[in-house]
Amino acid sequence: MTLQQLLIEEAETTYAITRNLARRVGDADLAWTPGGGGTEWMTMGQLLMHCASFGCGKAVQGFVRGDWGVGASAVDAGADVHVPPAAALPSVTSVAQALGLLEADRRLALACLADTREADLLTRRVAAPWGGPALPLFQQLLHMVAHLAQHKGQLFYYLKLMGREVGTSDLWEA
């Protein structure tokens, strides 16, 4: 298996599980947030929007093609622009919208991963616009799949906190 194939397989599995979990959300759940303290919780709708629009594909596009999909000033501004407070995050208006956006993000991520050259994955070093050192392209791309996987886990726990029937296999099996 090549590194490119590994990235594609990990992305496909992570998107499939995220999609399956998102299908367990109802439109009436979109304003829900976890209770019991803490601040800066995303609503369910914001979490779905984040998974579907900012979870993986656009960042993969940025690392592979150099197209971050935003103005240069926003990319150069650093982490503050990329991580606004929860209250400022956009939300989906329906689960159907979230699923459509997630599918578009999946297609974008896979197209960009297909554009990578195996030799570049370990030799080309790229830095994230939100900060940190330049890392091998493979590592940055793996981090983006892991970013979606992290939010997939968050979605899983939101569903558990809502009392939905989800089990460990729902988190790991597509």
Residue frames as a rotation matrix with the C-alpha (Angstrom) as fourth column:
MET 1
0.585 0.811 0.000 0.00
0.811 -0.585 0.000 0.00
0.000 0.000 -1.000 0.00
THR 2
-0.347 -0.670 0.656 1.29
0.633 -0.684 -0.363 3.46
0.691 0.289 0.662 -0.88
LEU 3
-0.829 0.022 -0.559 1.05
0.444 -0.582 -0.681 6.49
-0.340 -0.813 0.473 1.37
GLN 4
-0.799 0.570 -0.192 -1.45
-0.584 -0.659 0.474 8.01
0.143 0.491 0.860 -1.03
GLN 5
-0.285 0.699 -0.656 -3.63
-0.018 0.680 0.733 4.88
0.958 0.221 -0.181 -0.84
LEU 6
-0.546 0.034 -0.837 -3.43
0.807 0.287 -0.516 4.94
0.223 -0.957 -0.184 2.96
LEU 7
-0.928 0.190 -0.320 -4.61
-0.059 -0.924 -0.377 8.58
-0.367 -0.331 0.869 3.07
ILE 8
-0.580 0.745 -0.330 -7.46
-0.629 -0.152 0.763 7.86
0.518 0.650 0.557 0.66
GLU 9
-0.283 0.462 -0.841 -8.58
0.378 0.859 0.344 4.80
0.881 -0.220 -0.418 2.63
GLU 10
-0.698 -0.016 -0.716 -8.46
0.706 -0.182 -0.685 6.67
-0.119 -0.983 0.138 5.96
ALA 11
-0.893 0.385 -0.234 -10.37
-0.399 -0.917 0.015 9.61
-0.208 0.107 0.972 4.49
GLU 12
-0.465 0.749 -0.473 -13.04
-0.377 0.316 0.871 7.39
0.801 0.583 0.136 2.92
THR 13
-0.333 0.311 -0.890 -13.61
0.704 0.710 -0.015 5.52
0.628 -0.631 -0.455 6.18
THR 14
-0.807 -0.025 -0.590 -13.72
0.488 -0.591 -0.643 8.68
-0.332 -0.806 0.489 8.28
TYR 15
-0.803 0.558 -0.207 -16.18
-0.591 -0.704 0.394 10.37
0.074 0.439 0.895 5.93
ALA 16
-0.373 0.692 -0.618 -18.40
-0.051 0.650 0.758 7.27
0.926 0.314 -0.208 5.83
ILE 17
-0.425 0.195 -0.884 -18.59
0.866 0.372 -0.334 7.02
0.264 -0.907 -0.327 9.62
THR 18
-0.906 0.083 -0.414 -19.21
0.088 -0.921 -0.378 10.77
-0.413 -0.380 0.828 9.96
ARG 19
-0.683 0.681 -0.266 -22.02
-0.554 -0.246 0.795 10.51
0.476 0.690 0.545 7.40
ASN 20
-0.299 0.565 -0.769 -23.59
0.400 0.806 0.437 7.57
0.866 -0.177 -0.467 9.24
LEU 21
-0.589 0.046 -0.807 -23.50
0.790 -0.175 -0.587 9.46
-0.168 -0.983 0.067 12.54
ALA 22
-0.940 0.228 -0.254 -24.90
-0.256 -0.963 0.081 12.64
-0.226 0.141 0.964 10.95
ARG 23
-0.557 0.763 -0.328 -27.87
-0.195 0.265 0.945 10.63
0.807 0.590 0.001 9.66
ARG 24
-0.312 0.415 -0.855 -28.84
0.847 0.528 -0.053 9.99
0.430 -0.740 -0.517 13.30
VAL 25
-0.838 0.022 -0.545 -29.39
0.264 -0.858 -0.441 13.71
-0.477 -0.513 0.713 13.85
GLY 26
0.073 0.909 0.410 -32.77
0.994 -0.031 -0.107 15.30
-0.085 0.415 -0.906 13.21
ASP 27
-0.228 -0.110 0.968 -33.40
0.477 -0.879 0.012 18.83
0.849 0.464 0.252 12.02
ALA 28
0.756 0.585 0.295 -34.97
0.007 -0.457 0.890 19.59
0.655 -0.670 -0.349 15.42
ASP 29
0.702 -0.550 -0.452 -31.60
0.691 0.373 0.619 18.75
-0.172 -0.747 0.642 17.05
LEU 30
0.261 -0.709 0.655 -29.55
0.705 -0.323 -0.631 21.43
0.659 0.627 0.416 15.30
ALA 31
0.339 -0.094 0.936 -29.75
-0.392 -0.919 0.050 23.99
0.855 -0.383 -0.349 18.15
TRP 32
0.968 0.082 -0.236 -28.79
0.154 0.547 0.823 21.40
0.197 -0.833 0.517 20.82
THR 33
0.053 -0.976 0.210 -25.62
-0.552 -0.204 -0.808 21.89
0.832 -0.073 -0.550 22.86
PRO 34
-0.166 -0.174 -0.971 -24.20
0.585 0.775 -0.239 19.76
0.794 -0.607 -0.027 25.67
GLY 35
0.699 0.416 0.582 -25.30
-0.250 -0.620 0.744 20.83
0.670 -0.665 -0.329 29.14
GLY 36
0.835 -0.278 -0.474 -23.54
0.541 0.574 0.615 20.51
0.101 -0.770 0.630 32.42
GLY 37
0.582 -0.617 -0.530 -21.11
0.088 -0.600 0.795 23.39
-0.809 -0.509 -0.295 32.33
GLY 38
-0.334 -0.805 0.489 -18.30
0.745 0.092 0.661 24.56
-0.577 0.586 0.569 30.18
THR 39
0.336 0.366 -0.868 -18.27
-0.232 -0.861 -0.453 27.26
-0.913 0.353 -0.204 27.58
GLU 40
-0.259 -0.467 -0.846 -17.71
-0.868 -0.272 0.416 27.56
-0.424 0.842 -0.334 23.87
TRP 41
-0.390 0.235 0.891 -19.77
0.263 0.955 -0.137 24.50
-0.883 0.181 -0.434 22.92
MET 42
-0.912 0.208 -0.354 -20.78
-0.400 -0.252 0.881 24.31
0.094 0.945 0.313 19.28
THR 43
0.123 0.966 0.226 -24.43
-0.794 0.232 -0.562 23.60
-0.595 -0.110 0.796 18.61
MET 44
0.062 -0.021 0.998 -25.15
0.316 0.949 0.000 20.36
-0.947 0.315 0.066 16.80
GLY 45
0.897 0.335 0.286 -25.77
0.376 -0.241 -0.895 22.41
-0.231 0.911 -0.342 13.64
GLN 46
0.661 -0.731 -0.166 -22.42
-0.744 -0.668 -0.020 24.18
-0.097 0.137 -0.986 14.00
LEU 47
-0.095 -0.692 0.716 -20.65
-0.445 0.673 0.591 20.86
-0.890 -0.262 -0.372 14.57
LEU 48
0.384 0.296 0.875 -22.24
0.578 0.662 -0.478 19.39
-0.720 0.689 0.083 11.44
MET 49
0.998 -0.056 -0.037 -21.25
-0.065 -0.686 -0.725 22.50
0.015 0.726 -0.688 9.46
HIS 50
0.339 -0.936 0.092 -17.69
-0.844 -0.260 0.468 22.26
-0.415 -0.237 -0.879 10.77
CYS 51
-0.082 -0.332 0.940 -17.40
0.031 0.942 0.335 18.58
-0.996 0.057 -0.066 9.84
ALA 52
0.481 0.450 0.753 -18.92
0.693 0.331 -0.641 19.18
-0.537 0.830 -0.152 6.41
SER 53
0.939 -0.022 0.343 -17.20
0.226 -0.714 -0.663 22.41
0.260 0.700 -0.666 5.44
PHE 54
0.516 -0.768 0.379 -14.05
-0.765 -0.612 -0.200 22.81
0.386 -0.187 -0.903 7.50
GLY 55
0.806 -0.073 0.587 -13.22
-0.380 0.697 0.609 19.31
-0.454 -0.714 0.534 8.63
CYS 56
0.186 -0.727 0.661 -10.89
0.345 0.678 0.649 18.03
-0.920 0.107 0.376 5.93
GLY 57
0.423 0.039 0.905 -11.38
0.875 0.244 -0.419 18.78
-0.238 0.969 0.069 2.23
LYS 58
0.954 -0.028 0.300 -10.65
0.088 -0.926 -0.367 22.51
0.288 0.377 -0.880 2.09
ALA 59
0.572 -0.800 0.180 -7.47
-0.597 -0.256 0.760 22.11
-0.562 -0.542 -0.624 4.14
VAL 60
0.174 -0.483 0.858 -6.35
0.481 0.802 0.354 19.16
-0.859 0.351 0.372 2.00
GLN 61
0.716 0.143 0.683 -6.92
0.686 -0.325 -0.651 21.38
0.129 0.935 -0.331 -1.03
GLY 62
0.921 -0.380 0.080 -4.81
-0.389 -0.901 0.192 24.09
-0.001 -0.208 -0.978 0.59
PHE 63
0.294 -0.862 0.412 -1.90
-0.370 0.295 0.881 21.78
-0.881 -0.411 -0.232 1.33
VAL 64
0.082 -0.247 0.965 -1.97
0.661 0.738 0.133 19.95
-0.746 0.627 0.224 -2.02
ARG 65
0.261 0.158 0.952 -2.87
0.941 -0.262 -0.214 22.76
0.216 0.952 -0.217 -4.43
GLY 66
-0.792 -0.566 -0.229 -2.01
0.609 -0.762 -0.221 25.86
-0.050 -0.314 0.948 -2.44
ASP 67
-0.501 0.729 0.466 -5.64
-0.108 -0.587 0.803 27.00
0.858 0.352 0.373 -2.78
TRP 68
-0.949 0.095 -0.301 -7.01
0.314 0.176 -0.933 27.81
-0.036 -0.980 -0.197 0.66
GLY 69
-0.271 0.933 0.237 -10.28
0.837 0.106 0.537 29.14
0.476 0.343 -0.810 -0.70
VAL 70
0.665 0.416 -0.621 -9.97
0.678 -0.686 0.266 32.41
-0.315 -0.597 -0.737 1.19
GLY 71
0.880 -0.344 0.327 -8.26
-0.117 -0.825 -0.553 35.75
0.460 0.448 -0.767 0.68
ALA 72
0.065 -0.963 -0.262 -4.52
0.419 0.264 -0.869 35.91
0.906 -0.054 0.421 1.33
SER 73
-0.355 -0.199 0.913 -5.04
-0.590 -0.710 -0.384 38.29
0.725 -0.676 0.135 4.26
ALA 74
0.633 0.636 0.441 -7.17
-0.754 0.377 0.538 35.72
0.176 -0.674 0.718 6.10
VAL 75
0.787 -0.407 -0.463 -4.60
0.314 0.911 -0.268 32.95
0.531 0.065 0.845 5.51
ASP 76
-0.200 -0.958 0.207 -1.78
0.306 -0.262 -0.915 35.17
0.931 -0.120 0.345 6.73
ALA 77
0.163 0.351 0.922 -3.71
-0.623 -0.688 0.372 36.32
0.765 -0.635 0.106 9.80
GLY 78
-0.796 -0.603 0.055 -3.04
-0.439 0.511 -0.740 33.15
0.418 -0.613 -0.671 11.77
ALA 79
-0.830 0.376 -0.411 -5.00
0.486 0.850 -0.205 31.02
0.272 -0.370 -0.888 14.22
ASP 80
-0.722 0.581 -0.376 -7.34
0.023 -0.523 -0.852 33.76
-0.692 -0.624 0.364 15.46
VAL 81
-0.382 0.583 -0.717 -9.07
-0.914 -0.353 0.200 33.93
-0.136 0.732 0.668 12.07
HIS 82
-0.521 0.093 -0.849 -9.27
-0.416 0.841 0.347 30.14
0.746 0.534 -0.399 11.77
VAL 83
-0.514 0.354 -0.781 -10.73
0.727 0.663 -0.178 29.50
0.455 -0.660 -0.598 15.23
PRO 84
-0.490 0.421 0.764 -13.45
-0.380 -0.891 0.247 32.06
0.785 -0.169 0.597 15.95
PRO 85
-0.796 0.279 0.537 -15.55
-0.508 0.176 -0.843 31.83
-0.330 -0.944 0.002 19.11
ALA 86
-0.788 0.500 0.358 -18.35
0.528 0.849 -0.024 29.26
-0.316 0.170 -0.933 19.02
ALA 87
0.060 0.890 -0.453 -21.01
0.351 -0.443 -0.825 31.98
-0.934 -0.110 -0.339 18.82
ALA 88
0.021 -0.128 -0.992 -19.53
-0.703 -0.707 0.076 33.16
-0.711 0.695 -0.105 15.52
LEU 89
-0.861 -0.395 0.320 -19.47
-0.104 0.753 0.650 29.75
-0.498 0.526 -0.689 13.84
PRO 90
-0.405 0.738 -0.540 -21.92
-0.887 -0.173 0.428 29.08
0.222 0.652 0.725 11.00
SER 91
-0.467 0.373 0.802 -24.56
-0.288 0.793 -0.537 26.37
-0.836 -0.482 -0.263 11.31
VAL 92
-0.947 0.315 0.059 -26.32
0.192 0.412 0.891 24.15
0.256 0.855 -0.451 8.82
THR 93
-0.526 0.836 0.158 -30.05
-0.850 -0.509 -0.138 24.71
-0.035 -0.207 0.978 8.48
SER 94
0.694 0.720 0.014 -30.85
-0.719 0.694 -0.039 21.04
-0.037 0.017 0.999 7.92
VAL 95
0.182 -0.588 0.788 -29.30
-0.195 0.764 0.615 17.61
-0.964 -0.266 0.025 8.16
ALA 96
0.715 0.117 0.689 -29.81
0.606 0.388 -0.695 17.26
-0.348 0.914 0.206 4.39
GLN 97
0.889 -0.444 0.113 -27.67
-0.331 -0.793 -0.511 20.36
0.317 0.416 -0.852 3.88
ALA 98
0.335 -0.791 0.512 -24.98
-0.780 0.072 0.622 18.91
-0.529 -0.608 -0.592 6.17
LEU 99
0.317 -0.177 0.932 -24.95
0.251 0.963 0.098 15.62
-0.915 0.203 0.350 4.25
GLY 100
0.897 0.040 0.441 -24.69
0.441 -0.166 -0.882 17.43
0.037 0.985 -0.166 0.92
LEU 101
0.720 -0.668 0.187 -21.82
-0.658 -0.743 -0.120 19.60
0.220 -0.037 -0.975 2.15
LEU 102
0.277 -0.610 0.743 -20.07
-0.520 0.555 0.650 16.58
-0.808 -0.566 -0.163 3.66
GLU 103
0.569 -0.020 0.822 -20.28
0.554 0.748 -0.366 14.74
-0.607 0.664 0.437 0.34
ALA 104
0.924 -0.256 0.283 -18.89
0.069 -0.616 -0.785 17.74
0.375 0.745 -0.551 -1.55
ASP 105
0.507 -0.769 0.390 -16.05
-0.851 -0.373 0.371 18.01
-0.139 -0.520 -0.843 0.99
ARG 106
0.366 -0.319 0.874 -15.34
-0.054 0.931 0.362 14.29
-0.929 -0.180 0.324 0.61
ARG 107
0.796 -0.029 0.605 -15.14
0.592 0.248 -0.767 14.59
-0.127 0.968 0.214 -3.17
LEU 108
0.819 -0.522 0.237 -12.80
-0.410 -0.822 -0.395 17.58
0.401 0.226 -0.888 -2.86
ALA 109
0.372 -0.702 0.607 -10.52
-0.746 0.164 0.646 15.80
-0.553 -0.693 -0.463 -0.40
LEU 110
0.413 -0.184 0.892 -10.34
0.281 0.957 0.068 12.64
-0.866 0.223 0.448 -2.53
ALA 111
0.911 -0.092 0.402 -9.69
0.374 -0.227 -0.899 14.59
0.174 0.970 -0.172 -5.74
CYS 112
0.659 -0.700 0.276 -6.86
-0.710 -0.700 -0.081 16.46
0.250 -0.143 -0.958 -4.06
LEU 113
0.281 -0.549 0.787 -5.40
-0.507 0.612 0.607 13.30
-0.815 -0.569 -0.106 -2.57
ALA 114
0.668 0.009 0.744 -5.53
0.525 0.702 -0.480 11.71
-0.527 0.712 0.464 -6.03
ASP 115
0.924 -0.307 0.228 -3.53
-0.035 -0.662 -0.748 14.70
0.381 0.683 -0.623 -7.31
THR 116
0.601 -0.742 0.298 -0.64
-0.649 -0.236 0.723 14.04
-0.466 -0.628 -0.623 -4.94
ARG 117
0.405 -0.605 -0.686 2.57
-0.459 0.514 -0.724 12.51
0.791 0.608 -0.070 -6.16
GLU 118
0.870 -0.063 -0.490 3.86
0.379 0.721 0.581 9.75
0.316 -0.691 0.650 -3.93
ALA 119
-0.091 -0.995 -0.029 7.37
0.842 -0.061 -0.536 11.26
0.532 -0.073 0.844 -3.97
ASP 120
-0.320 0.011 0.947 6.01
-0.133 -0.990 -0.034 14.61
0.938 -0.137 0.319 -2.74
LEU 121
0.666 0.733 -0.140 4.26
0.031 0.159 0.987 13.10
0.745 -0.662 0.083 0.28
LEU 122
0.693 -0.460 -0.555 7.52
0.707 0.281 0.649 12.71
-0.143 -0.842 0.520 2.21
THR 123
-0.301 -0.938 0.174 9.82
0.954 -0.292 0.073 15.22
-0.017 0.188 0.982 0.51
ARG 124
-0.305 0.257 0.917 7.62
0.275 -0.898 0.343 18.30
0.912 0.357 0.203 0.05
ARG 125
-0.589 0.062 -0.806 7.35
0.800 -0.095 -0.592 20.31
-0.113 -0.994 0.006 3.27
VAL 126
-0.259 0.598 0.758 4.41
0.268 -0.710 0.651 22.66
0.928 0.372 0.023 3.80
ALA 127
-0.977 -0.024 -0.214 3.31
0.211 -0.309 -0.927 24.88
-0.044 -0.951 0.307 6.65
ALA 128
-0.062 0.997 -0.036 -0.25
0.991 0.066 0.118 25.41
0.120 -0.029 -0.992 7.79
PRO 129
-0.243 -0.009 0.970 -1.44
0.291 -0.954 0.064 29.01
0.925 0.298 0.235 7.47
TRP 130
0.769 0.583 0.263 -2.67
-0.095 -0.303 0.948 28.90
0.633 -0.754 -0.177 11.08
GLY 131
0.395 -0.727 0.562 0.86
-0.917 -0.344 0.200 28.34
0.048 -0.594 -0.803 12.36
GLY 132
0.715 -0.257 0.650 3.32
-0.084 0.891 0.446 25.64
-0.694 -0.373 0.615 13.22
PRO 133
-0.284 -0.943 -0.173 6.40
-0.424 -0.039 0.905 24.37
-0.860 0.330 -0.389 11.45
ALA 134
0.158 0.196 -0.968 6.58
-0.969 0.219 -0.114 23.14
0.190 0.956 0.225 7.87
LEU 135
-0.074 -0.087 0.993 5.98
-0.448 0.893 0.045 19.40
-0.891 -0.442 -0.105 7.90
PRO 136
-0.968 -0.205 0.145 6.04
0.015 0.527 0.849 16.73
-0.250 0.825 -0.507 5.21
LEU 137
-0.550 0.793 -0.261 2.93
-0.751 -0.333 0.570 16.91
0.365 0.510 0.779 3.03
PHE 138
-0.317 0.420 -0.850 1.90
0.178 0.907 0.382 13.40
0.932 -0.031 -0.362 4.15
GLN 139
-0.725 -0.021 -0.688 1.92
0.685 0.082 -0.724 14.47
0.072 -0.996 -0.045 7.80
GLN 140
-0.874 0.436 -0.216 -0.15
-0.382 -0.890 -0.250 17.60
-0.301 -0.135 0.944 7.14
LEU 141
-0.380 0.758 -0.530 -2.70
-0.649 0.189 0.736 15.60
0.659 0.624 0.421 5.13
LEU 142
-0.407 0.188 -0.894 -2.87
0.503 0.863 -0.047 12.91
0.762 -0.469 -0.446 7.79
HIS 143
-0.920 0.065 -0.386 -3.50
0.307 -0.493 -0.814 15.66
-0.243 -0.868 0.433 10.36
MET 144
-0.682 0.701 -0.207 -6.46
-0.730 -0.638 0.245 16.88
0.040 0.319 0.947 8.30
VAL 145
-0.167 0.600 -0.782 -8.02
-0.141 0.771 0.622 13.42
0.976 0.214 -0.044 8.17
ALA 146
-0.584 -0.112 -0.804 -7.39
0.721 0.385 -0.577 13.20
0.374 -0.916 -0.144 11.93
HIS 147
-0.960 0.279 -0.016 -9.10
-0.251 -0.888 -0.386 16.59
-0.122 -0.367 0.922 12.36
LEU 148
-0.225 0.918 -0.326 -12.27
-0.746 0.053 0.664 15.22
0.627 0.393 0.673 10.78
ALA 149
-0.166 0.120 -0.979 -11.92
0.331 0.942 0.060 12.05
0.929 -0.314 -0.197 12.88
GLN 150
-0.938 -0.187 -0.293 -11.70
0.338 -0.292 -0.895 14.18
0.082 -0.938 0.337 16.03
HIS 151
-0.683 0.730 -0.029 -14.96
-0.719 -0.678 -0.148 15.93
-0.128 -0.080 0.989 15.17
LYS 152
-0.150 0.579 -0.801 -16.52
-0.359 0.723 0.590 12.59
0.921 0.376 0.099 14.21
GLY 153
-0.560 -0.135 -0.817 -15.81
0.627 0.576 -0.525 11.54
0.541 -0.806 -0.238 17.79
GLN 154
-0.964 0.248 -0.093 -17.34
-0.139 -0.771 -0.621 14.77
-0.226 -0.586 0.778 19.04
LEU 155
-0.354 0.870 -0.344 -20.47
-0.817 -0.109 0.566 14.04
0.455 0.482 0.749 17.00
PHE 156
-0.265 0.176 -0.948 -20.57
0.195 0.973 0.126 10.53
0.944 -0.152 -0.292 18.49
TYR 157
-0.777 -0.094 -0.622 -20.48
0.622 0.032 -0.782 11.92
0.093 -0.995 0.034 22.03
TYR 158
-0.803 0.595 -0.020 -23.06
-0.594 -0.803 -0.051 14.59
-0.047 -0.029 0.998 21.26
LEU 159
-0.140 0.772 -0.620 -25.37
-0.522 0.474 0.709 11.78
0.841 0.423 0.337 20.14
LYS 160
-0.406 -0.062 -0.912 -24.64
0.581 0.753 -0.310 9.77
0.705 -0.656 -0.270 23.31
LEU 161
-0.965 0.007 -0.262 -25.34
0.207 -0.594 -0.777 12.83
-0.161 -0.804 0.572 25.48
MET 162
-0.561 0.811 -0.166 -28.63
-0.805 -0.488 0.338 13.29
0.193 0.323 0.927 23.64
GLY 163
-0.157 0.486 0.860 -29.60
-0.587 0.654 -0.477 9.74
-0.794 -0.579 0.182 24.62
ARG 164
0.475 0.294 -0.830 -29.31
-0.873 0.281 -0.400 8.27
0.115 0.914 0.390 21.11
GLU 165
0.787 -0.156 0.596 -28.54
-0.028 0.957 0.287 4.61
-0.616 -0.243 0.750 20.66
VAL 166
0.628 -0.695 -0.350 -24.92
-0.535 -0.059 -0.843 4.63
0.565 0.716 -0.410 19.53
GLY 167
0.912 -0.359 0.199 -22.25
0.093 0.654 0.750 2.13
-0.400 -0.666 0.630 20.44
THR 168
0.110 -0.983 -0.145 -18.52
-0.208 -0.165 0.964 1.74
-0.972 -0.076 -0.223 20.01
SER 169
-0.287 -0.229 0.930 -18.91
0.745 0.557 0.367 0.06
-0.602 0.798 0.010 16.61
ASP 170
0.725 0.618 0.303 -20.73
0.678 -0.563 -0.473 3.18
-0.122 0.548 -0.827 15.33
LEU 171
0.740 -0.516 -0.431 -17.57
-0.315 -0.832 0.456 5.17
-0.594 -0.202 -0.779 15.99
TRP 172
-0.211 -0.975 0.074 -15.22
-0.507 0.174 0.844 2.83
-0.836 0.141 -0.531 14.14
GLU 173
-0.593 0.021 0.805 -17.13
0.512 0.781 0.357 0.87
-0.621 0.624 -0.474 11.49
ALA 174
-0.829 0.244 -0.504 -18.43
-0.497 -0.735 0.462 2.40
-0.258 0.633 0.730 8.28
